[in-house]
Every structure is written in structure tokens, then in C-alpha cells.
Amino acid sequence: MTTTEKARIAAEIKAFGNTDFSDSPELSDEQLKQLKPSHYRNMANYKPVKKTVNVRLDADVIEWLQSAGKGYQTRMNAILREAMEKAV
């Protein structure tokens, strides 16, 4: 990172710290629960980066996923994503 980039980032942080939020409405607990990371706002254009991993799963779990036909890895990802979103 160059000195110029560091200076720009420092200026942005300082400017944000000086921002007046007094006219911003306070969010209710329900509204806060509905907030999602910005990459979820437009799911039509959202394409997550895929990463190859090795994982050891119980044989019966794999058989169950594969029993529905092709696309078991996609189903596994959807199940994990749903669990992740519920945990947030």
C-alpha cells in the first residue's frame, strides 16, 4: 500500500468520524434484525466466490444428499447457507 493510499484511507476514516448522524432515525430491534450484509441486497446479481475444500461427512448424510439426484453439492451449500443466515 502506497503512502498516498494510506493517506486517503486515513482521511476517509477521519471524515466518517466527523459525520453528524443526529438526524438519522433510530432503528427498532425488528428493523435491525432485518438488516443484511450489502452483498445480499441484490441477490439477482450476487454470485459468491466458490472455494474448494475437503470435508469429512458421515456416509449416511452424503447418501441422503445424493439420493435426490444430481446437484447434491449445490443442495449441501443451500442447507449450509440457510443455517448461516439463521445464525446471523
N, C-alpha and C positions, 0 to 999 in steps of 0.2 A: 504494500500500500504506500502510495507516494505521500509526501508531505502535504501536497495540495488536497488530496483526497481526505487525509486526516483532518485538515483544517475545515473542509466543507462539512464533514460529519460532525465535528465539534460545534460548528456554527448552527447546524440543524438542531442538535441537542439543546443548545442554549436557547434558540428561538422557541422551541417547544416548551421549555421550562418557563418561559415568559408569557405563554399563551393564557389569555383570560377566558376561563370556562364558566364564569359566573352566570352567563345567560343560557347555559346548556341545561335542558330539563333533566331532572333526576329520574333514573330508570327504576321501575319496580322490580322486585325479585323475579316475577314472571317474565318480564322483558329481558332481564339479564340471562335467564335460563335459555331463552330463545336465540341468543347471540351465537353465531358460528364463526369459525375462522374464515378469513376473506376468501380463501380458495374454494369454499363451499357455496359462496353466494351465487355463482353462475355455473351450476353443475353441468349444463349443456356443453360448456367449453372446458370443463375441468378434466384433465387427464393426468392422474397421478403417475409419478415415476415408479416404474417397476424395479424391484431389486431381487436378484436370485439369492435364495437362502436354502440351506439344508436343515430339515427339521425332522425329528423322530416323533411319529404319531402312533397311537395304538392301531393295530391292524383292523379291528372292527370299525373304527372311525373312518379309515380310508375306504374300506369296503362299502360302508354306508354312503359316503360321498360319491363313490364310483357307481353305485347301484342305480343312480338316476340317469346314467349315461354320460356322454361327452360333456366336458366343461367342469369337471369336479374341482379343479384348482380355482376356477372363477367362483364357484359356489363357496368354497372354503374362504376365499378372500371376502366375499359378501358377508358371510357369517361373522368373520373377524371384524370387518368394518362396522357392522351393526353393533357388536359388543363394544367396540372402541367408542362409538358415538354415544352410546348409552352411559358409558363411564365418564364422559366429559361433562 
